[in-house]
Amino acid sequence: MADRPIFMVGMGRSGSTILFECLATHPDVGWLAHHANRMPNQRWLYVFSRLCDHGFLFRKAIERSDEQRSLVEKLRLGPAEAYETWASICGDRIRYDWLLGAHASDAERAAAAQLVADVLRWHGKRRFAAKLTGPPRMAYLASLFPGAIFLHVVRDGRAVARSLLNADFWRDTWRMERPAWENGFPEAYTLLARESTNPPLALAALQWRRCIEVAAEESAALGPGRVREVRYERFVADPGATIDQMLADVGLSPSLRVREFLRRRYTLRDMNVPARRSGNGADAALLDGLLGETLRSLGYPV
């Protein structure tokens, strides 16, 4: 079913890394590999991804997307967001733009279709899956792959914002001072963050809020059945049932291999607990004030 690619989207630090690792362990699923992403035009490199079908020895495992890895772990194989590969097809806008109102060209669609066909052929799989975090970009991806279906990963925005400020890819960059993506973040949100008691935290929180807003709009435009929501909190409470439901939502059969991968290669923890304990009362009040309405609409207590 190469005509029904699966895309996992959601704000970074929402749990998409571990969820996608589980999805990518399914025996029918092919994915963009980190070792091949360095040379996106050398599609034959995906043949090495087949090693992951022969036990977990060759499969990389990381606890968190920003965790330091040993040399042995770096040599293991696994999926990546593969922005080098996507940029070779869509240009750098796939990295830094919200892509609101953007539509794929005929050339982009042809190149993307060829990418998926090559990956599945060399990887020996029948379904293609990819993960892109940040803005949902679902409308653009649906124009690139008309049959695409989406898994939208959602986590409490207060925990997401605090986690972003602790991640080196965010904390040590310009993302502490200005929006991480262009052409989609309202100027009113930028001003609101600047005038807050903690601008970096407010900026991160409002970008989560904007991602939720855009995801809702694009999901409604795509129509029923195209977008399924996966909650981080449900996953940590009942990982097996959440994984089974996620696979069913995208038309994949239950897989003992996925559950075994989760059991053997991860230590699952509810990271919302330390997030709630971090910060201070002023920061907690700030987040509730900025995100309260959105949190309530998603069923989170405020």
C-alpha positions in Angstrom: 0.0 0.0 0.0 2.6 2.5 -1.1 -0.2 4.9 -2.0 -1.2 5.3 1.7 2.0 6.7 3.3 1.8 7.3 7.1 3.0 10.6 8.5 3.5 11.1 12.3 3.3 14.8 13.1 3.3 16.8 16.3 5.3 19.4 18.3 8.7 18.2 19.3 9.1 16.8 22.9 5.6 15.3 22.6 6.7 11.7 22.6 6.8 11.2 18.9 10.3 9.7 18.9 9.4 6.6 20.9 6.0 6.3 19.2 7.5 6.4 15.8 10.3 4.0 16.8 7.5 1.6 17.7 5.6 2.2 14.4 8.9 1.7 12.5 9.4 -1.7 14.1 6.3 -3.1 12.5 7.4 -5.8 9.9 5.4 -4.1 7.1 6.8 -0.6 7.5 9.6 1.1 5.7 11.2 4.3 6.8 13.8 7.0 6.1 17.0 5.9 7.8 19.5 8.1 9.6 22.5 6.5 7.8 21.0 7.1 4.4 19.9 10.6 5.2 23.5 11.8 4.9 23.4 10.8 1.2 19.8 11.2 0.2 20.4 10.3 -3.5 22.0 7.0 -2.7 18.8 5.0 -2.2 20.5 1.7 -2.3 21.7 2.4 1.2 18.3 1.4 2.4 19.1 -2.2 1.8 21.1 -2.1 5.1 17.8 -1.2 6.9 16.8 -4.8 6.3 19.3 -5.8 9.1 16.7 -4.5 11.6 14.5 -7.4 10.6 17.0 -9.9 12.1 16.7 -9.1 15.8 17.2 -6.0 17.8 21.0 -6.2 17.9 21.2 -3.9 14.8 18.5 -1.5 15.9 19.3 1.7 17.6 17.5 2.7 20.8 17.5 6.1 22.6 15.6 7.1 25.6 15.0 10.6 24.5 15.6 12.5 21.2 18.3 14.7 22.8 20.1 12.0 24.7 23.8 11.4 24.2 24.6 8.0 22.6 27.5 5.7 22.7 29.6 4.9 19.6 28.0 1.5 19.4 24.6 3.0 19.5 25.4 5.5 16.8 26.4 2.6 14.5 23.1 0.9 14.9 20.3 1.5 12.4 17.0 3.2 12.8 14.6 5.8 11.5 15.2 9.6 11.3 13.2 12.7 10.5 15.6 12.9 7.5 15.3 16.6 6.7 18.2 16.3 4.3 16.2 13.8 2.3 13.0 15.9 2.4 15.0 19.1 1.5 16.4 17.4 -1.6 12.8 17.1 -2.8 10.9 20.0 -1.3 13.7 22.6 -0.6 14.6 24.1 2.7 11.1 25.3 3.4 10.3 21.9 4.8 12.7 22.6 7.6 11.8 26.2 8.6 8.3 27.1 7.3 4.8 26.4 8.5 3.9 25.7 4.8 0.4 27.2 5.4 -1.4 27.3 2.0 1.6 25.6 0.3 1.0 23.0 -2.4 3.4 20.6 -3.9 4.4 21.0 -7.5 4.2 18.2 -10.1 7.9 17.8 -9.9 7.9 17.5 -6.1 5.1 14.9 -6.2 7.0 12.9 -8.8 10.2 13.0 -6.8 8.4 12.1 -3.6 6.6 9.2 -5.2 10.0 7.9 -6.5 11.5 8.3 -3.0 8.9 6.2 -1.4 9.1 3.5 -4.2 12.9 3.3 -3.8 12.8 3.1 0.0 10.2 0.4 0.0 12.0 -1.6 -2.7 15.4 -1.5 -1.1 14.0 -1.9 2.4 11.7 -4.7 1.3 8.5 -3.3 2.9 5.0 -2.5 1.7 4.0 0.6 3.7 6.0 3.8 4.1 6.0 5.9 7.3 7.8 9.1 8.2 7.9 11.5 11.1 8.1 15.3 10.9 7.9 17.4 14.1 7.0 21.0 14.5 4.2 22.6 12.5 1.8 19.9 11.2 2.3 20.6 7.5 -0.5 18.1 6.9 -2.1 20.1 4.0 1.2 20.3 2.2 2.0 16.7 2.8 -1.4 15.7 1.6 -0.8 17.6 -1.6 2.5 15.8 -1.9 0.9 12.4 -1.2 -2.9 12.6 -1.9 -3.5 9.3 -0.1 -1.5 10.1 3.0 -2.9 9.4 6.5 -1.7 11.1 9.6 -1.0 10.4 13.3 -1.0 13.6 15.3 0.9 13.2 18.6 -0.4 15.4 21.4 1.1 16.0 24.9 0.2 18.6 27.6 1.6 21.9 26.3 2.9 22.9 29.7 5.2 19.8 29.8 6.2 20.4 26.1 7.2 24.0 26.7 9.3 23.1 29.8 10.9 20.2 28.0 11.8 22.3 25.0 13.7 24.7 27.2 15.8 21.8 28.6 16.6 20.4 25.1 20.0 21.5 23.7 18.6 21.8 20.2 16.3 24.4 21.5 17.9 25.9 24.6 21.3 26.7 22.9 19.9 28.3 19.8 18.0 31.3 18.5 14.7 29.5 19.2 14.9 31.0 22.7 14.4 34.4 21.2 12.3 34.1 18.0 9.8 31.6 16.5 11.4 28.4 15.2 9.4 28.4 12.0 8.4 31.2 9.5 5.2 32.3 7.9 2.6 31.0 10.3 3.2 32.3 13.8 1.0 35.3 14.5 2.8 38.5 15.4 0.4 39.0 18.3 1.7 35.7 19.8 5.3 37.0 19.4 4.4 40.2 21.2 2.6 38.3 23.9 5.6 36.2 24.6 8.0 39.2 24.7 5.8 41.0 27.2 5.5 38.0 29.5 7.4 37.3 32.7 9.4 34.5 31.0 9.7 35.2 27.3 11.5 32.0 26.2 9.0 29.8 28.1 6.0 31.8 26.7 7.4 31.6 23.2 7.8 27.8 23.3 4.3 27.4 24.8 2.6 29.6 22.2 4.3 27.7 19.4 2.7 24.5 20.9 -0.6 26.3 21.0 -0.3 27.4 17.4 0.6 23.8 16.3 -2.6 22.6 18.0 -4.6 25.3 16.3 -3.2 24.6 12.8 -3.5 20.8 13.2 -7.2 21.2 14.0 -7.8 23.4 11.0 -5.9 21.2 8.6 -7.5 18.0 10.0 -11.0 19.5 9.4 -10.0 20.5 5.8 -8.7 17.0 5.1 -11.9 15.4 6.2 -12.8 12.4 8.4 -10.5 9.4 8.7 -7.4 11.1 7.5 -6.0 12.3 10.9 -5.8 10.2 14.1 -4.8 11.7 17.4 -2.3 9.8 19.7 -2.0 11.1 23.3 1.3 10.9 25.1 -0.5 10.5 28.4 -2.5 7.5 27.2 0.6 5.9 25.8 2.5 6.1 29.1 -0.6 4.9 31.0 -1.2 1.9 28.7 1.5 1.5 26.0 0.3 -1.8 24.6 -3.3 -0.7 24.0 -2.2 2.7 22.6 0.2 1.0 20.2 -2.4 -1.5 19.0 -4.9 1.3 18.4 -2.3 3.4 16.6 -1.5 0.5 14.2 -5.2 -0.2 13.6 -5.8 3.5 12.8 -3.4 3.3 9.9 -4.4 -0.1 8.7 -1.6 -2.2 10.2 -2.1 -5.5 12.0 -1.2 -5.9 15.7 2.5 -6.9 16.1 4.2 -8.8 18.9 7.5 -7.5 17.5 6.5 -3.9 18.2 5.6 -4.7 21.8 8.8 -6.7 22.3 10.8 -3.8 20.9 9.2 -1.5 23.4 9.8 -3.9 26.3 13.5 -4.6 25.5 14.8 -1.3 24.1 13.1 1.4 26.2 12.5 2.3 29.8 9.1 4.0 29.6 8.6 6.9 32.1 5.9 9.5 32.4 8.0 12.6 31.8 5.0 14.9 32.6 5.8 14.2 36.3 9.2 15.9 36.5 7.9 18.6 34.1 5.1 19.5 36.6 7.7 19.7 39.4 10.0 22.0 37.5 9.8 25.8 37.3 8.0 27.9 39.8 4.6 29.3 40.6 4.9 32.2 38.3 5.9 30.0 35.4 3.0 27.7 36.2 0.5 30.6 36.2 2.0 31.9 33.0 1.5 28.6 31.2 -2.0 28.2 32.5 -2.8 31.7 31.3 -1.4 31.3 27.9 -2.6 27.8 27.2 -5.7 27.4 29.4 -8.3 27.6 26.7 -6.4 25.2 24.4 -5.7 22.8 27.2 -9.3 22.7 28.3 -10.4 22.0 24.7 -8.2 18.9 24.7 -9.4 17.7 28.1 -6.4 18.6 30.1 -7.0 20.0 33.7 -6.0 23.6 34.3 
